[in-house]
């Protein structure tokens, strides 16, 4: 019983490292671009280019994917479904929409307004925060599904699409094979 909190802490720590590794991999190309501009003495230009908005849009897309993963992982969420859908809408409204608008506006304009230098870093910080929140929620829901037994043992989980329990369940994405006595053959 004493191993359970230690195992949960280890799992949480591993997930945190994995989350930040994802963020660093997304930001790595933009770090290279920033370092190149710093080398050329044009670092301020990075804030006037759509680079940070592109990074924010990528992280927002990843966050939406994690939120959807958390939503479909456990079908017995009850009241939590609305909260997850709220976070999806929040990510679209606060990060993804403004990031795409900024990308298009910056690329289509000759002179970029000064407020963009403040908005893009804030947008990126919000995207990072929403992505870490999405990963945490997805992991909590996945762990909740594993602990209550609905996902831990697929043999005991309900199978609504299969009425005959004696037949083996096909693997995910495994297409059924046609036999000679199918009515559509």
NUMI-559738 format. One record per residue (C-alpha): residue number from 0; residue in one letter; chain; x, y, z. Coordinates in pm, 1 decimal. Layout:
BEGIN
<node nufi="NUM" rodren="A" rofi="A" xx="X" yy="Y" zz="Z"/>
...
end
This chain:
BEGIN
<node nufi="0" rodren="X" rofi="A" xx="0.0" yy="0.0" zz="0.0"/>
<node nufi="1" rodren="X" rofi="A" xx="295.0" yy="233.4" zz="61.5"/>
<node nufi="2" rodren="X" rofi="A" xx="409.0" yy="181.9" zz="-297.2"/>
<node nufi="3" rodren="X" rofi="A" xx="92.2" yy="336.2" zz="-440.7"/>
<node nufi="4" rodren="X" rofi="A" xx="166.3" yy="703.3" zz="-354.6"/>
<node nufi="5" rodren="X" rofi="A" xx="529.0" yy="658.2" zz="-460.6"/>
<node nufi="6" rodren="X" rofi="A" xx="421.3" yy="504.6" zz="-791.7"/>
<node nufi="7" rodren="X" rofi="A" xx="170.4" yy="785.1" zz="-851.8"/>
<node nufi="8" rodren="X" rofi="A" xx="436.5" yy="1045.7" zz="-777.1"/>
<node nufi="9" rodren="X" rofi="A" xx="678.3" yy="874.7" zz="-1014.8"/>
<node nufi="10" rodren="X" rofi="A" xx="408.1" yy="859.9" zz="-1285.1"/>
<node nufi="11" rodren="X" rofi="A" xx="323.0" yy="1229.5" zz="-1236.7"/>
<node nufi="12" rodren="X" rofi="A" xx="688.7" yy="1326.5" zz="-1250.8"/>
<node nufi="13" rodren="X" rofi="A" xx="740.3" yy="1121.5" zz="-1567.5"/>
<node nufi="14" rodren="X" rofi="A" xx="436.7" yy="1282.1" zz="-1729.1"/>
<node nufi="15" rodren="X" rofi="A" xx="562.4" yy="1628.2" zz="-1635.0"/>
<node nufi="16" rodren="X" rofi="A" xx="900.4" yy="1558.0" zz="-1797.2"/>
<node nufi="17" rodren="X" rofi="A" xx="726.8" yy="1418.8" zz="-2104.9"/>
<node nufi="18" rodren="X" rofi="A" xx="503.7" yy="1725.5" zz="-2129.4"/>
<node nufi="19" rodren="X" rofi="A" xx="793.3" yy="1966.4" zz="-2109.0"/>
<node nufi="20" rodren="X" rofi="A" xx="989.8" yy="1756.4" zz="-2357.6"/>
<node nufi="21" rodren="X" rofi="A" xx="699.2" yy="1795.2" zz="-2602.3"/>
<node nufi="22" rodren="X" rofi="A" xx="701.9" yy="2170.6" zz="-2549.7"/>
<node nufi="23" rodren="X" rofi="A" xx="1079.2" yy="2190.5" zz="-2598.7"/>
<node nufi="24" rodren="X" rofi="A" xx="1059.7" yy="1988.2" zz="-2921.0"/>
<node nufi="25" rodren="X" rofi="A" xx="792.0" yy="2223.2" zz="-3054.8"/>
<node nufi="26" rodren="X" rofi="A" xx="992.1" yy="2531.8" zz="-2957.3"/>
<node nufi="27" rodren="X" rofi="A" xx="1329.4" yy="2399.3" zz="-3078.9"/>
<node nufi="28" rodren="X" rofi="A" xx="1304.0" yy="2520.0" zz="-3443.0"/>
<node nufi="29" rodren="X" rofi="A" xx="1191.6" yy="2862.5" zz="-3322.4"/>
<node nufi="30" rodren="X" rofi="A" xx="1488.2" yy="2874.2" zz="-3083.7"/>
<node nufi="31" rodren="X" rofi="A" xx="1719.8" yy="2810.5" zz="-3381.2"/>
<node nufi="32" rodren="X" rofi="A" xx="1551.3" yy="3089.7" zz="-3579.3"/>
<node nufi="33" rodren="X" rofi="A" xx="1581.9" yy="3322.9" zz="-3279.9"/>
<node nufi="34" rodren="X" rofi="A" xx="1949.6" yy="3236.6" zz="-3232.9"/>
<node nufi="35" rodren="X" rofi="A" xx="2016.5" yy="3303.7" zz="-3602.9"/>
<node nufi="36" rodren="X" rofi="A" xx="1845.3" yy="3642.4" zz="-3576.8"/>
<node nufi="37" rodren="X" rofi="A" xx="2041.5" yy="3717.7" zz="-3258.0"/>
<node nufi="38" rodren="X" rofi="A" xx="2362.4" yy="3633.6" zz="-3444.0"/>
<node nufi="39" rodren="X" rofi="A" xx="2264.1" yy="3879.6" zz="-3717.0"/>
<node nufi="40" rodren="X" rofi="A" xx="2165.7" yy="4144.2" zz="-3459.6"/>
<node nufi="41" rodren="X" rofi="A" xx="1795.1" yy="4130.4" zz="-3550.1"/>
<node nufi="42" rodren="X" rofi="A" xx="1647.6" yy="3964.3" zz="-3240.2"/>
<node nufi="43" rodren="X" rofi="A" xx="1372.6" yy="4225.7" zz="-3207.0"/>
<node nufi="44" rodren="X" rofi="A" xx="1256.6" yy="4123.4" zz="-3554.6"/>
<node nufi="45" rodren="X" rofi="A" xx="1160.3" yy="3783.0" zz="-3412.4"/>
<node nufi="46" rodren="X" rofi="A" xx="883.9" yy="3951.4" zz="-3212.6"/>
<node nufi="47" rodren="X" rofi="A" xx="754.0" yy="4117.1" zz="-3528.9"/>
<node nufi="48" rodren="X" rofi="A" xx="749.9" yy="3794.1" zz="-3730.4"/>
<node nufi="49" rodren="X" rofi="A" xx="479.4" yy="3524.9" zz="-3695.8"/>
<node nufi="50" rodren="X" rofi="A" xx="717.9" yy="3269.5" zz="-3542.2"/>
<node nufi="51" rodren="X" rofi="A" xx="577.8" yy="3283.5" zz="-3188.9"/>
<node nufi="52" rodren="X" rofi="A" xx="220.3" yy="3272.6" zz="-3318.3"/>
<node nufi="53" rodren="X" rofi="A" xx="303.6" yy="2963.1" zz="-3521.8"/>
<node nufi="54" rodren="X" rofi="A" xx="448.2" yy="2796.7" zz="-3209.5"/>
<node nufi="55" rodren="X" rofi="A" xx="137.9" yy="2897.3" zz="-3010.7"/>
<node nufi="56" rodren="X" rofi="A" xx="-90.6" yy="2755.1" zz="-3281.9"/>
<node nufi="57" rodren="X" rofi="A" xx="101.5" yy="2424.7" zz="-3282.5"/>
<node nufi="58" rodren="X" rofi="A" xx="77.9" yy="2394.7" zz="-2904.6"/>
<node nufi="59" rodren="X" rofi="A" xx="-291.9" yy="2488.8" zz="-2913.5"/>
<node nufi="60" rodren="X" rofi="A" xx="-353.5" yy="2212.0" zz="-3166.8"/>
<node nufi="61" rodren="X" rofi="A" xx="-167.4" yy="1964.0" zz="-2947.9"/>
<node nufi="62" rodren="X" rofi="A" xx="-369.4" yy="2080.3" zz="-2646.4"/>
<node nufi="63" rodren="X" rofi="A" xx="-698.2" yy="2029.6" zz="-2830.2"/>
<node nufi="64" rodren="X" rofi="A" xx="-580.9" yy="1682.3" zz="-2926.4"/>
<node nufi="65" rodren="X" rofi="A" xx="-503.4" yy="1599.1" zz="-2562.9"/>
<node nufi="66" rodren="X" rofi="A" xx="-839.1" yy="1737.1" zz="-2446.7"/>
<node nufi="67" rodren="X" rofi="A" xx="-1019.8" yy="1524.7" zz="-2705.9"/>
<node nufi="68" rodren="X" rofi="A" xx="-811.8" yy="1223.3" zz="-2600.7"/>
<node nufi="69" rodren="X" rofi="A" xx="-921.5" yy="1277.5" zz="-2242.3"/>
<node nufi="70" rodren="X" rofi="A" xx="-1279.7" yy="1313.0" zz="-2359.2"/>
<node nufi="71" rodren="X" rofi="A" xx="-1288.8" yy="986.6" zz="-2553.8"/>
<node nufi="72" rodren="X" rofi="A" xx="-1073.3" yy="782.3" zz="-2315.6"/>
<node nufi="73" rodren="X" rofi="A" xx="-1336.0" yy="747.9" zz="-2046.8"/>
<node nufi="74" rodren="X" rofi="A" xx="-1697.5" yy="756.5" zz="-2159.2"/>
<node nufi="75" rodren="X" rofi="A" xx="-1833.7" yy="771.5" zz="-1805.1"/>
<node nufi="76" rodren="X" rofi="A" xx="-1726.8" yy="1128.2" zz="-1726.0"/>
<node nufi="77" rodren="X" rofi="A" xx="-2065.8" yy="1271.8" zz="-1633.4"/>
<node nufi="78" rodren="X" rofi="A" xx="-2030.3" yy="1636.5" zz="-1543.5"/>
<node nufi="79" rodren="X" rofi="A" xx="-1666.9" yy="1654.3" zz="-1653.5"/>
<node nufi="80" rodren="X" rofi="A" xx="-1757.9" yy="1638.1" zz="-2023.2"/>
<node nufi="81" rodren="X" rofi="A" xx="-1878.2" yy="1998.0" zz="-2018.4"/>
<node nufi="82" rodren="X" rofi="A" xx="-1557.6" yy="2111.2" zz="-1850.4"/>
<node nufi="83" rodren="X" rofi="A" xx="-1340.6" yy="1942.7" zz="-2111.6"/>
<node nufi="84" rodren="X" rofi="A" xx="-1549.8" yy="2089.1" zz="-2392.4"/>
<node nufi="85" rodren="X" rofi="A" xx="-1509.5" yy="2427.7" zz="-2221.1"/>
<node nufi="86" rodren="X" rofi="A" xx="-1130.1" yy="2388.0" zz="-2227.5"/>
<node nufi="87" rodren="X" rofi="A" xx="-1144.8" yy="2294.4" zz="-2595.9"/>
<node nufi="88" rodren="X" rofi="A" xx="-1351.1" yy="2606.2" zz="-2669.9"/>
<node nufi="89" rodren="X" rofi="A" xx="-1120.3" yy="2817.2" zz="-2452.2"/>
<node nufi="90" rodren="X" rofi="A" xx="-816.5" yy="2692.0" zz="-2642.4"/>
<node nufi="91" rodren="X" rofi="A" xx="-982.2" yy="2771.4" zz="-2975.5"/>
<node nufi="92" rodren="X" rofi="A" xx="-1103.4" yy="3112.9" zz="-2864.6"/>
<node nufi="93" rodren="X" rofi="A" xx="-802.5" yy="3234.8" zz="-2663.8"/>
<node nufi="94" rodren="X" rofi="A" xx="-506.7" yy="3080.4" zz="-2846.3"/>
<node nufi="95" rodren="X" rofi="A" xx="-572.7" yy="2914.3" zz="-3180.6"/>
<node nufi="96" rodren="X" rofi="A" xx="-801.7" yy="3180.7" zz="-3328.0"/>
<node nufi="97" rodren="X" rofi="A" xx="-584.6" yy="3479.5" zz="-3232.1"/>
<node nufi="98" rodren="X" rofi="A" xx="-267.4" yy="3295.5" zz="-3336.8"/>
<node nufi="99" rodren="X" rofi="A" xx="-404.0" yy="3226.5" zz="-3683.9"/>
<node nufi="100" rodren="X" rofi="A" xx="-530.3" yy="3584.1" zz="-3716.2"/>
<node nufi="101" rodren="X" rofi="A" xx="-188.3" yy="3717.9" zz="-3612.1"/>
<node nufi="102" rodren="X" rofi="A" xx="-7.2" yy="3488.3" zz="-3854.8"/>
<node nufi="103" rodren="X" rofi="A" xx="-222.8" yy="3602.7" zz="-4145.1"/>
<node nufi="104" rodren="X" rofi="A" xx="-211.1" yy="3968.8" zz="-4042.9"/>
<node nufi="105" rodren="X" rofi="A" xx="166.5" yy="3974.5" zz="-3998.0"/>
<node nufi="106" rodren="X" rofi="A" xx="231.3" yy="3797.5" zz="-4326.2"/>
<node nufi="107" rodren="X" rofi="A" xx="-12.1" yy="4021.1" zz="-4514.5"/>
<node nufi="108" rodren="X" rofi="A" xx="107.2" yy="4354.0" zz="-4375.2"/>
<node nufi="109" rodren="X" rofi="A" xx="411.4" yy="4561.3" zz="-4463.9"/>
<node nufi="110" rodren="X" rofi="A" xx="440.4" yy="4727.8" zz="-4122.7"/>
<node nufi="111" rodren="X" rofi="A" xx="345.2" yy="4537.8" zz="-3810.1"/>
<node nufi="112" rodren="X" rofi="A" xx="196.1" yy="4727.9" zz="-3513.1"/>
<node nufi="113" rodren="X" rofi="A" xx="403.0" yy="4740.9" zz="-3195.1"/>
<node nufi="114" rodren="X" rofi="A" xx="144.8" yy="4563.4" zz="-2977.3"/>
<node nufi="115" rodren="X" rofi="A" xx="231.5" yy="4237.7" zz="-3158.2"/>
<node nufi="116" rodren="X" rofi="A" xx="561.4" yy="4227.1" zz="-2967.4"/>
<node nufi="117" rodren="X" rofi="A" xx="361.4" yy="4191.8" zz="-2643.7"/>
<node nufi="118" rodren="X" rofi="A" xx="71.5" yy="3980.5" zz="-2767.2"/>
<node nufi="119" rodren="X" rofi="A" xx="274.1" yy="3698.6" zz="-2925.8"/>
<node nufi="120" rodren="X" rofi="A" xx="479.2" yy="3604.3" zz="-2614.5"/>
<node nufi="121" rodren="X" rofi="A" xx="164.6" yy="3618.3" zz="-2399.4"/>
<node nufi="122" rodren="X" rofi="A" xx="-15.4" yy="3398.1" zz="-2651.7"/>
<node nufi="123" rodren="X" rofi="A" xx="271.5" yy="3149.0" zz="-2640.6"/>
<node nufi="124" rodren="X" rofi="A" xx="268.8" yy="3141.3" zz="-2259.4"/>
<node nufi="125" rodren="X" rofi="A" xx="-107.6" yy="3079.9" zz="-2256.7"/>
<node nufi="126" rodren="X" rofi="A" xx="-64.1" yy="2802.3" zz="-2516.4"/>
<node nufi="127" rodren="X" rofi="A" xx="202.9" yy="2634.2" zz="-2303.0"/>
<node nufi="128" rodren="X" rofi="A" xx="-21.3" yy="2659.8" zz="-1996.1"/>
<node nufi="129" rodren="X" rofi="A" xx="-321.1" yy="2514.6" zz="-2178.9"/>
<node nufi="130" rodren="X" rofi="A" xx="-110.1" yy="2232.3" zz="-2321.3"/>
<node nufi="131" rodren="X" rofi="A" xx="22.0" yy="2133.2" zz="-1978.1"/>
<node nufi="132" rodren="X" rofi="A" xx="-334.7" yy="2150.9" zz="-1843.5"/>
<node nufi="133" rodren="X" rofi="A" xx="-456.8" yy="1932.2" zz="-2130.4"/>
<node nufi="134" rodren="X" rofi="A" xx="-188.9" yy="1671.1" zz="-2066.1"/>
<node nufi="135" rodren="X" rofi="A" xx="-271.2" yy="1668.6" zz="-1694.0"/>
<node nufi="136" rodren="X" rofi="A" xx="-644.1" yy="1629.3" zz="-1756.6"/>
<node nufi="137" rodren="X" rofi="A" xx="-587.5" yy="1358.1" zz="-2015.3"/>
<node nufi="138" rodren="X" rofi="A" xx="-360.2" yy="1166.6" zz="-1778.6"/>
<node nufi="139" rodren="X" rofi="A" xx="-599.3" yy="1200.5" zz="-1485.4"/>
<node nufi="140" rodren="X" rofi="A" xx="-888.8" yy="1071.9" zz="-1694.2"/>
<node nufi="141" rodren="X" rofi="A" xx="-680.0" yy="789.4" zz="-1836.5"/>
<node nufi="142" rodren="X" rofi="A" xx="-566.2" yy="689.3" zz="-1488.8"/>
<node nufi="143" rodren="X" rofi="A" xx="-924.9" yy="718.0" zz="-1360.6"/>
<node nufi="144" rodren="X" rofi="A" xx="-1037.2" yy="484.8" zz="-1637.7"/>
<node nufi="145" rodren="X" rofi="A" xx="-763.2" yy="237.9" zz="-1549.8"/>
<node nufi="146" rodren="X" rofi="A" xx="-835.7" yy="241.5" zz="-1175.5"/>
<node nufi="147" rodren="X" rofi="A" xx="-1209.7" yy="188.2" zz="-1199.5"/>
<node nufi="148" rodren="X" rofi="A" xx="-1152.5" yy="-124.4" zz="-1408.0"/>
<node nufi="149" rodren="X" rofi="A" xx="-1325.0" yy="-19.7" zz="-1728.2"/>
<node nufi="150" rodren="X" rofi="A" xx="-1002.9" yy="-2.6" zz="-1923.0"/>
<node nufi="151" rodren="X" rofi="A" xx="-768.7" yy="-213.8" zz="-1714.4"/>
<node nufi="152" rodren="X" rofi="A" xx="-931.4" yy="-541.7" zz="-1810.3"/>
<node nufi="153" rodren="X" rofi="A" xx="-1092.9" yy="-537.8" zz="-2154.9"/>
<node nufi="154" rodren="X" rofi="A" xx="-1242.4" yy="-883.8" zz="-2093.2"/>
<node nufi="155" rodren="X" rofi="A" xx="-1459.1" yy="-753.3" zz="-1807.1"/>
<node nufi="156" rodren="X" rofi="A" xx="-1547.6" yy="-419.7" zz="-1964.9"/>
<node nufi="157" rodren="X" rofi="A" xx="-1887.4" yy="-392.0" zz="-2127.6"/>
<node nufi="158" rodren="X" rofi="A" xx="-1902.9" yy="-469.0" zz="-2499.1"/>
<node nufi="159" rodren="X" rofi="A" xx="-2207.6" yy="-297.7" zz="-2641.3"/>
<node nufi="160" rodren="X" rofi="A" xx="-2121.9" yy="-374.9" zz="-3002.4"/>
<node nufi="161" rodren="X" rofi="A" xx="-2080.2" yy="-749.4" zz="-2943.0"/>
<node nufi="162" rodren="X" rofi="A" xx="-2372.9" yy="-949.4" zz="-2818.7"/>
<node nufi="163" rodren="X" rofi="A" xx="-2206.9" yy="-1291.6" zz="-2829.5"/>
<node nufi="164" rodren="X" rofi="A" xx="-1949.3" yy="-1297.7" zz="-2550.6"/>
<node nufi="165" rodren="X" rofi="A" xx="-1794.9" yy="-1624.0" zz="-2674.2"/>
<node nufi="166" rodren="X" rofi="A" xx="-1646.0" yy="-1459.4" zz="-2984.5"/>
<node nufi="167" rodren="X" rofi="A" xx="-1309.2" yy="-1290.4" zz="-2941.6"/>
<node nufi="168" rodren="X" rofi="A" xx="-1308.0" yy="-914.5" zz="-2974.3"/>
<node nufi="169" rodren="X" rofi="A" xx="-1105.9" yy="-787.1" zz="-3274.5"/>
<node nufi="170" rodren="X" rofi="A" xx="-806.0" yy="-568.0" zz="-3218.1"/>
<node nufi="171" rodren="X" rofi="A" xx="-855.7" yy="-191.4" zz="-3261.1"/>
<node nufi="172" rodren="X" rofi="A" xx="-857.1" yy="-88.7" zz="-3627.1"/>
<node nufi="173" rodren="X" rofi="A" xx="-864.0" yy="-453.4" zz="-3730.2"/>
<node nufi="174" rodren="X" rofi="A" xx="-1090.6" yy="-485.9" zz="-4032.5"/>
<node nufi="175" rodren="X" rofi="A" xx="-1326.6" yy="-783.5" zz="-4037.8"/>
<node nufi="176" rodren="X" rofi="A" xx="-1255.6" yy="-1044.9" zz="-4301.3"/>
<node nufi="177" rodren="X" rofi="A" xx="-1512.6" yy="-1146.2" zz="-4559.6"/>
<node nufi="178" rodren="X" rofi="A" xx="-1624.8" yy="-1503.0" zz="-4557.6"/>
<node nufi="179" rodren="X" rofi="A" xx="-1796.2" yy="-1692.8" zz="-4837.8"/>
<node nufi="180" rodren="X" rofi="A" xx="-2137.2" yy="-1684.3" zz="-4667.4"/>
<node nufi="181" rodren="X" rofi="A" xx="-2164.8" yy="-1303.6" zz="-4624.8"/>
<node nufi="182" rodren="X" rofi="A" xx="-2487.0" yy="-1166.9" zz="-4781.1"/>
<node nufi="183" rodren="X" rofi="A" xx="-2290.5" yy="-879.5" zz="-4943.4"/>
<node nufi="184" rodren="X" rofi="A" xx="-2027.5" yy="-1103.1" zz="-5103.4"/>
end
